[in-house]
Amino acid sequence: MLLVRCFSCGKVISASFDEFKERTENGESPNDVLDDLGITKYCCRRMFISHVDVW
């Protein structure tokens, strides 16, 4: 479960996480997926790339 907002800037990022996860599991590059989703800030990109499911 990803946090709803970015720690640094407060942008809502949870709405894009399911698509990000699905596309990266299908072999797409995380950089390309984040660019397509419009996640351009480094702080928000960090939230996606460094996320680890613990459940």
Backbone as JSON, one array per atom type, in Angstrom:
{
  "sequence": "MLLVRCFSCGKVISASFDEFKERTENGESPNDVLDDLGITKYCCRRMFISHVDVW",
  "N": [[0.85, -1.18, 0.0], [0.75, 2.03, -1.01], [1.61, 5.28, 0.16], [-0.7, 8.02, 0.34], [-0.03, 10.65, -0.33], [2.87, 12.49, -1.52], [5.81, 12.67, 0.43], [7.42, 15.0, 0.43], [6.38, 17.14, -1.31], [3.61, 16.96, -1.21], [1.87, 16.19, -3.22], [-0.82, 14.3, -4.6], [-0.35, 10.95, -5.06], [-1.16, 8.34, -5.03], [-3.18, 7.56, -6.77], [-2.05, 6.88, -9.2], [-0.51, 4.67, -8.75], [-1.34, 1.94, -9.08], [-1.46, 1.56, -11.89], [1.22, 2.11, -12.49], [2.52, -0.01, -11.14], [1.45, -2.27, -12.46], [2.31, -1.87, -15.13], [5.12, -1.82, -14.89], [5.58, -4.39, -13.95], [4.99, -5.78, -16.23], [7.2, -5.39, -17.74], [7.95, -2.85, -18.66], [9.99, 0.1, -18.63], [10.62, 1.75, -15.56], [11.18, 4.52, -15.62], [10.07, 5.39, -18.08], [7.36, 4.79, -17.67], [6.69, 6.46, -15.48], [7.11, 8.95, -16.67], [5.08, 8.88, -18.64], [2.85, 8.86, -16.97], [2.94, 11.37, -15.93], [4.4, 12.02, -13.7], [6.72, 13.99, -12.64], [8.34, 15.28, -10.8], [11.22, 14.85, -8.75], [10.97, 14.07, -6.09], [8.46, 12.83, -5.97], [8.8, 10.76, -7.79], [10.66, 9.27, -6.46], [9.11, 8.19, -4.42], [7.59, 6.26, -5.77], [9.53, 4.54, -6.93], [11.08, 3.62, -4.79], [9.31, 2.23, -3.22], [8.22, -0.52, -1.22], [6.34, -3.39, -0.9], [4.91, -4.44, 2.09], [2.95, -6.01, 3.1]],
  "CA": [[0.0, 0.0, 0.0], [1.52, 3.26, -1.15], [1.05, 6.44, 0.83], [-1.58, 8.8, -0.52], [0.66, 11.86, -0.79], [4.32, 12.54, -1.48], [6.33, 13.24, 1.68], [8.04, 16.32, 0.27], [5.59, 18.2, -1.93], [2.2, 16.81, -0.88], [1.06, 15.82, -4.39], [-1.52, 13.02, -4.49], [0.32, 10.03, -5.98], [-1.69, 6.98, -4.92], [-4.07, 7.26, -7.89], [-1.27, 6.37, -10.33], [0.36, 3.56, -8.36], [-1.77, 0.66, -9.65], [-1.01, 1.51, -13.28], [2.68, 2.01, -12.45], [2.89, -1.37, -10.73], [1.07, -3.19, -13.53], [3.14, -1.67, -16.32], [6.5, -2.22, -14.61], [5.6, -5.86, -13.87], [4.93, -6.27, -17.61], [8.5, -5.2, -18.38], [8.26, -1.49, -19.09], [10.96, 0.83, -17.81], [9.97, 2.66, -14.6], [11.32, 5.91, -16.07], [9.09, 5.66, -19.13], [6.02, 4.76, -17.08], [6.5, 7.68, -14.69], [6.98, 10.05, -17.62], [3.75, 8.79, -19.23], [1.85, 9.19, -15.95], [3.06, 12.78, -15.58], [5.11, 12.16, -12.43], [7.96, 14.58, -13.09], [9.17, 15.74, -9.68], [12.09, 13.8, -8.22], [10.47, 13.58, -4.81], [7.35, 11.92, -6.23], [9.36, 9.58, -8.46], [11.32, 8.5, -5.39], [8.06, 7.47, -3.69], [7.21, 5.1, -6.56], [10.65, 3.63, -7.18], [11.59, 3.05, -3.56], [8.23, 1.58, -2.48], [8.3, -1.97, -1.02], [5.12, -3.93, -0.26], [5.23, -5.17, 3.32], [1.8, -6.81, 3.49]],
  "C": [[0.89, 1.24, 0.0], [0.83, 4.37, -0.37], [0.25, 7.28, -0.16], [-0.85, 10.0, -1.12], [2.18, 11.71, -0.7], [4.76, 13.2, -0.17], [6.75, 14.7, 1.52], [7.09, 17.4, -0.22], [4.1, 18.11, -1.64], [1.3, 16.46, -2.04], [0.43, 14.46, -4.17], [-0.92, 12.07, -5.53], [-0.31, 8.64, -5.98], [-2.58, 6.6, -6.1], [-3.33, 6.63, -9.07], [-0.5, 5.1, -10.0], [-0.05, 2.23, -8.99], [-1.31, 0.51, -11.1], [0.51, 1.39, -13.35], [3.12, 0.58, -12.15], [2.61, -2.37, -11.85], [2.02, -3.09, -14.73], [4.59, -2.08, -16.07], [6.62, -3.73, -14.46], [5.54, -6.49, -15.25], [6.19, -5.96, -18.39], [8.83, -3.81, -18.86], [9.24, -0.84, -18.13], [10.22, 1.76, -16.84], [10.07, 4.13, -15.01], [10.28, 6.27, -17.11], [7.67, 5.7, -18.58], [5.74, 6.03, -16.29], [6.35, 8.91, -15.58], [5.58, 10.06, -18.24], [2.65, 9.18, -18.24], [1.91, 10.65, -15.51], [3.7, 13.02, -14.23], [6.51, 12.67, -12.77], [8.89, 15.03, -11.96], [9.98, 14.58, -9.11], [11.57, 13.24, -6.91], [9.33, 12.58, -5.01], [7.85, 10.64, -6.89], [10.03, 8.66, -7.44], [10.3, 7.65, -4.65], [7.65, 6.2, -4.44], [8.35, 4.08, -6.62], [11.13, 2.94, -5.91], [10.55, 2.3, -2.73], [8.43, 0.07, -2.41], [7.01, -2.4, -0.32], [5.52, -4.74, 0.97], [4.06, -6.04, 3.79], [1.83, -8.12, 2.84]]
}
